[in-house]
Amino acid sequence: MSDEQQTITDLKELGNAVAGAAGEESPEETPADGVPEDAPLPEPKIDAQGRAYATGKRKDAVARVWIKPGKGTLTVNGREGERYFARPVLRMIINQPLVAAARLDQYDVWCTVKGGGLSGQAGAVRHGLSRALINFEPALRSVLKPGGFLTRDSRVVERKKYGKRKARRSFQFSKR
């Protein structure tokens, strides 16, 4: 054991020195999303009608989302977004990626949602909308990724077990 304490920066300098001695270039700095800053952005994925498409999932809900430049209207299963998601909290969840990307009234959103309840459907629309924004404007990935909008929330309802009343709740104990 050595008497001096080494830090992570010492380890990085050692790695650069070893790479330099081997004749390789030193590794470039990469931001949090793992893509180097000077890497070319992928091409936008836009269809013939000028829309970007993505699928979002949350719990048992699956949302198919299309976005195109417009006034900021939201249509869910053929109904207005304000009528489909009546609670303000659900509308706030859906608007989070647009607010984070500063594109609140720039895109019309059209989506179909199946399965789950309203909370899961709102989360699925949020996930699909985030991915559709990336398909339309790949530069927004660096804004949406740190906010966690591109990560699928994998939490689902736990199954009921035999000998139990619910997933974990036991039957009420009776002494007599």
C-alpha positions as a Markdown table, in Angstrom:
| # | Residue | x | y | z |
|---|---|---|---|---|
| 1 | Met | 0.0 | 0.0 | 0.0 |
| 2 | Ser | 1.2 | 3.5 | -0.8 |
| 3 | Asp | 1.1 | 6.3 | 1.7 |
| 4 | Glu | -0.3 | 8.9 | -0.7 |
| 5 | Gln | -4.0 | 9.0 | -1.6 |
| 6 | Gln | -5.0 | 9.1 | -5.2 |
| 7 | Thr | -8.1 | 10.7 | -6.7 |
| 8 | Ile | -10.2 | 10.1 | -9.7 |
| 9 | Thr | -8.5 | 12.9 | -11.6 |
| 10 | Asp | -5.2 | 11.2 | -11.0 |
| 11 | Leu | -6.7 | 8.0 | -12.5 |
| 12 | Lys | -7.9 | 10.0 | -15.5 |
| 13 | Glu | -4.5 | 11.5 | -16.1 |
| 14 | Leu | -2.9 | 8.0 | -15.8 |
| 15 | Gly | -5.4 | 6.7 | -18.5 |
| 16 | Asn | -4.5 | 9.6 | -20.8 |
| 17 | Ala | -0.8 | 9.0 | -20.3 |
| 18 | Val | -1.2 | 5.3 | -21.1 |
| 19 | Ala | -3.3 | 6.1 | -24.2 |
| 20 | Gly | -0.7 | 8.7 | -25.3 |
| 21 | Ala | 2.1 | 6.2 | -24.8 |
| 22 | Ala | 0.2 | 3.6 | -26.9 |
| 23 | Gly | -0.1 | 6.2 | -29.7 |
| 24 | Glu | -3.9 | 6.6 | -29.3 |
| 25 | Glu | -5.8 | 9.9 | -29.0 |
| 26 | Ser | -7.1 | 10.7 | -25.6 |
| 27 | Pro | -10.8 | 10.0 | -25.1 |
| 28 | Glu | -13.1 | 13.0 | -25.8 |
| 29 | Glu | -15.2 | 14.5 | -23.1 |
| 30 | Thr | -18.8 | 13.2 | -23.3 |
| 31 | Pro | -21.8 | 14.9 | -21.7 |
| 32 | Ala | -24.3 | 13.1 | -19.4 |
| 33 | Asp | -26.3 | 11.6 | -22.3 |
| 34 | Gly | -23.2 | 9.7 | -23.6 |
| 35 | Val | -23.0 | 11.5 | -27.0 |
| 36 | Pro | -19.8 | 13.6 | -27.7 |
| 37 | Glu | -20.5 | 17.3 | -28.3 |
| 38 | Asp | -19.0 | 17.3 | -31.8 |
| 39 | Ala | -20.9 | 14.2 | -32.9 |
| 40 | Pro | -23.3 | 14.8 | -35.8 |
| 41 | Leu | -27.0 | 14.9 | -34.9 |
| 42 | Pro | -29.2 | 12.1 | -36.4 |
| 43 | Glu | -31.6 | 13.1 | -39.1 |
| 44 | Pro | -35.1 | 14.0 | -38.1 |
| 45 | Lys | -37.7 | 11.3 | -38.7 |
| 46 | Ile | -40.5 | 13.1 | -40.4 |
| 47 | Asp | -43.2 | 11.4 | -42.6 |
| 48 | Ala | -44.7 | 12.7 | -45.9 |
| 49 | Gln | -47.3 | 14.8 | -44.0 |
| 50 | Gly | -44.7 | 16.6 | -42.0 |
| 51 | Arg | -45.3 | 14.7 | -38.7 |
| 52 | Ala | -43.1 | 12.9 | -36.3 |
| 53 | Tyr | -44.3 | 9.7 | -34.6 |
| 54 | Ala | -43.4 | 7.9 | -31.4 |
| 55 | Thr | -44.9 | 5.3 | -29.0 |
| 56 | Gly | -45.0 | 5.9 | -25.3 |
| 57 | Lys | -45.8 | 3.5 | -22.5 |
| 58 | Arg | -46.6 | 3.7 | -18.8 |
| 59 | Lys | -48.1 | 0.9 | -16.6 |
| 60 | Asp | -50.6 | -0.8 | -18.9 |
| 61 | Ala | -51.2 | 2.2 | -21.1 |
| 62 | Val | -49.8 | 2.5 | -24.6 |
| 63 | Ala | -49.9 | 5.9 | -26.5 |
| 64 | Arg | -49.2 | 6.5 | -30.2 |
| 65 | Val | -48.3 | 10.1 | -30.6 |
| 66 | Trp | -47.9 | 12.3 | -33.7 |
| 67 | Ile | -46.7 | 15.9 | -33.6 |
| 68 | Lys | -46.5 | 18.5 | -36.3 |
| 69 | Pro | -45.9 | 22.3 | -36.3 |
| 70 | Gly | -49.1 | 24.2 | -35.3 |
| 71 | Lys | -50.8 | 26.2 | -32.6 |
| 72 | Gly | -50.4 | 23.9 | -29.7 |
| 73 | Thr | -53.6 | 21.9 | -29.8 |
| 74 | Leu | -53.8 | 18.4 | -28.1 |
| 75 | Thr | -56.2 | 15.8 | -29.5 |
| 76 | Val | -56.6 | 12.5 | -27.6 |
| 77 | Asn | -58.6 | 9.7 | -29.2 |
| 78 | Gly | -60.5 | 12.2 | -31.3 |
| 79 | Arg | -61.4 | 14.5 | -28.3 |
| 80 | Glu | -59.9 | 17.7 | -27.0 |
| 81 | Gly | -57.1 | 17.1 | -24.5 |
| 82 | Glu | -58.8 | 19.3 | -21.9 |
| 83 | Arg | -61.9 | 17.2 | -22.0 |
| 84 | Tyr | -60.1 | 13.8 | -22.1 |
| 85 | Phe | -57.7 | 14.7 | -19.3 |
| 86 | Ala | -60.0 | 16.8 | -17.1 |
| 87 | Arg | -57.7 | 17.0 | -14.1 |
| 88 | Pro | -55.2 | 19.8 | -14.3 |
| 89 | Val | -52.4 | 17.6 | -12.9 |
| 90 | Leu | -52.7 | 15.2 | -15.8 |
| 91 | Arg | -52.5 | 18.1 | -18.3 |
| 92 | Met | -49.5 | 19.4 | -16.5 |
| 93 | Ile | -47.8 | 16.0 | -16.8 |
| 94 | Ile | -48.4 | 15.9 | -20.5 |
| 95 | Asn | -47.0 | 19.5 | -21.0 |
| 96 | Gln | -43.8 | 18.8 | -19.1 |
| 97 | Pro | -41.6 | 17.9 | -22.1 |
| 98 | Leu | -42.9 | 20.8 | -24.1 |
| 99 | Val | -42.2 | 23.2 | -21.2 |
| 100 | Ala | -38.7 | 21.8 | -20.7 |
| 101 | Ala | -38.0 | 22.2 | -24.4 |
| 102 | Ala | -39.6 | 25.7 | -24.6 |
| 103 | Arg | -41.9 | 24.5 | -27.4 |
| 104 | Leu | -45.3 | 24.8 | -25.5 |
| 105 | Asp | -47.5 | 26.4 | -28.3 |
| 106 | Gln | -45.4 | 25.3 | -31.3 |
| 107 | Tyr | -46.7 | 21.8 | -32.0 |
| 108 | Asp | -50.1 | 20.2 | -32.6 |
| 109 | Val | -50.2 | 16.8 | -30.8 |
| 110 | Trp | -52.5 | 14.0 | -32.0 |
| 111 | Cys | -52.5 | 10.8 | -30.1 |
| 112 | Thr | -54.4 | 7.5 | -29.5 |
| 113 | Val | -54.2 | 5.9 | -26.1 |
| 114 | Lys | -55.3 | 2.4 | -25.0 |
| 115 | Gly | -55.2 | 0.5 | -21.7 |
| 116 | Gly | -54.7 | 1.5 | -18.1 |
| 117 | Gly | -56.3 | 4.4 | -16.3 |
| 118 | Leu | -56.1 | 8.1 | -16.8 |
| 119 | Ser | -52.9 | 8.5 | -14.8 |
| 120 | Gly | -51.1 | 5.8 | -16.8 |
| 121 | Gln | -52.4 | 7.2 | -20.0 |
| 122 | Ala | -51.1 | 10.7 | -19.2 |
| 123 | Gly | -47.7 | 9.2 | -18.5 |
| 124 | Ala | -47.8 | 7.3 | -21.7 |
| 125 | Val | -48.6 | 10.4 | -23.7 |
| 126 | Arg | -45.8 | 12.3 | -22.0 |
| 127 | His | -43.3 | 9.5 | -22.8 |
| 128 | Gly | -44.5 | 9.3 | -26.5 |
| 129 | Leu | -44.5 | 13.1 | -26.8 |
| 130 | Ser | -40.9 | 13.3 | -25.6 |
| 131 | Arg | -39.8 | 10.7 | -28.0 |
| 132 | Ala | -41.7 | 12.3 | -30.9 |
| 133 | Leu | -40.0 | 15.7 | -30.1 |
| 134 | Ile | -36.6 | 13.9 | -30.4 |
| 135 | Asn | -37.7 | 12.4 | -33.7 |
| 136 | Phe | -38.7 | 15.9 | -35.0 |
| 137 | Glu | -35.8 | 17.9 | -33.5 |
| 138 | Pro | -32.8 | 15.6 | -32.5 |
| 139 | Ala | -31.1 | 18.6 | -30.8 |
| 140 | Leu | -33.7 | 18.5 | -28.0 |
| 141 | Arg | -32.3 | 15.2 | -26.7 |
| 142 | Ser | -29.8 | 17.1 | -24.5 |
| 143 | Val | -32.6 | 19.0 | -22.9 |
| 144 | Leu | -35.1 | 16.1 | -22.4 |
| 145 | Lys | -32.7 | 13.3 | -21.4 |
| 146 | Pro | -31.5 | 14.9 | -18.1 |
| 147 | Gly | -35.2 | 15.6 | -17.2 |
| 148 | Gly | -36.0 | 11.8 | -17.4 |
| 149 | Phe | -38.6 | 12.3 | -20.1 |
| 150 | Leu | -37.1 | 9.6 | -22.4 |
| 151 | Thr | -37.0 | 6.9 | -19.8 |
| 152 | Arg | -39.9 | 4.5 | -19.7 |
| 153 | Asp | -41.3 | 4.2 | -16.2 |
| 154 | Ser | -41.2 | 0.4 | -15.7 |
| 155 | Arg | -43.2 | 0.3 | -12.5 |
| 156 | Val | -46.3 | -1.8 | -12.9 |
| 157 | Val | -48.9 | -3.3 | -10.5 |
| 158 | Glu | -47.6 | -6.3 | -8.5 |
| 159 | Arg | -49.5 | -9.5 | -9.1 |
| 160 | Lys | -51.7 | -11.1 | -6.4 |
| 161 | Lys | -50.2 | -14.0 | -4.6 |
| 162 | Tyr | -52.0 | -17.1 | -3.4 |
| 163 | Gly | -52.7 | -17.2 | 0.3 |
| 164 | Lys | -52.9 | -13.4 | 0.4 |
| 165 | Arg | -55.8 | -11.1 | 0.1 |
| 166 | Lys | -53.9 | -8.8 | -2.4 |
| 167 | Ala | -50.3 | -8.7 | -3.6 |
| 168 | Arg | -48.9 | -8.4 | 0.0 |
| 169 | Arg | -51.9 | -7.9 | 2.3 |
| 170 | Ser | -52.7 | -10.9 | 4.4 |
| 171 | Phe | -56.2 | -12.1 | 5.4 |
| 172 | Gln | -57.3 | -10.7 | 8.8 |
| 173 | Phe | -56.0 | -12.8 | 11.7 |
| 174 | Ser | -58.7 | -14.3 | 14.0 |
| 175 | Lys | -57.7 | -15.5 | 17.4 |
| 176 | Arg | -60.9 | -17.5 | 17.9 |
